[in-house]
Amino acid sequence: MPQQAVIAQQLGDYLSGQQLPDATPAEALPTSTSNITVREENKQRQQARDFTNAQGAALGNLRSFGDLLGSISRDQARDASQIGQIGGFKQGSAGVLPYELDEAGRSGDGMRLFGDVLGGLGSVATGAGLSGQGLFGFGAMPAGAQPLRLGGMFGA
């Protein structure tokens, strides 16, 4: 059963259950001895009770609808607040992004010197190998041997 229907039923029952106390015997009219009058009086009382119960149920429906709209509005306001909070987080993150990218770009700076040294040593070793000298005396060409010339491969 939907939430509004349950609340409407509870409110309707509460409002319909409200009854005025019966009149005291001093205020009451003498009871009639006629069956017709007694039946008509009971019929009118039942109609009045049915009308009161219907009005109580209608008022319960009306008030429960207001409660339902209030709870929906409260939930929507809470959701809007959370969306705003997430938007603030996104905005803050976007503001920090340039600094994060700059830091990531400088993360390998400590290894740059090591890479430059190795690159320089590689150039020296390549030059030594091409000249036939060898590196620190290792891999030197035998005496009288000529280093390979690139132009010799093309007939120059």
Contacts in CASP RR format, 6 or more apart in sequence:
PFRMAT RR
TARGET T0000
AUTHOR 0000-0000-0000
METHOD contacts of the structure
MODEL  1
MPQQAVIAQQLGDYLSGQQLPDATPAEALPTSTSNITVREENKQRQQARD
FTNAQGAALGNLRSFGDLLGSISRDQARDASQIGQIGGFKQGSAGVLPYE
LDEAGRSGDGMRLFGDVLGGLGSVATGAGLSGQGLFGFGAMPAGAQPLRL
GGMFGA
3 68 0 8 1.000
4 64 0 8 1.000
4 65 0 8 1.000
4 67 0 8 1.000
4 68 0 8 1.000
5 64 0 8 1.000
7 60 0 8 1.000
7 64 0 8 1.000
7 67 0 8 1.000
7 68 0 8 1.000
8 57 0 8 1.000
8 60 0 8 1.000
8 61 0 8 1.000
8 63 0 8 1.000
8 64 0 8 1.000
8 65 0 8 1.000
10 64 0 8 1.000
11 59 0 8 1.000
11 60 0 8 1.000
11 61 0 8 1.000
11 63 0 8 1.000
11 64 0 8 1.000
12 56 0 8 1.000
12 57 0 8 1.000
12 59 0 8 1.000
12 60 0 8 1.000
12 61 0 8 1.000
15 55 0 8 1.000
15 56 0 8 1.000
15 57 0 8 1.000
15 59 0 8 1.000
15 60 0 8 1.000
16 52 0 8 1.000
16 53 0 8 1.000
16 56 0 8 1.000
16 57 0 8 1.000
22 28 0 8 1.000
31 38 0 8 1.000
32 38 0 8 1.000
32 41 0 8 1.000
124 135 0 8 1.000
125 135 0 8 1.000
128 134 0 8 1.000
128 135 0 8 1.000
129 135 0 8 1.000
129 139 0 8 1.000
130 147 0 8 1.000
131 147 0 8 1.000
132 139 0 8 1.000
132 140 0 8 1.000
132 141 0 8 1.000
132 147 0 8 1.000
133 140 0 8 1.000
133 141 0 8 1.000
134 140 0 8 1.000
134 141 0 8 1.000
141 147 0 8 1.000
END
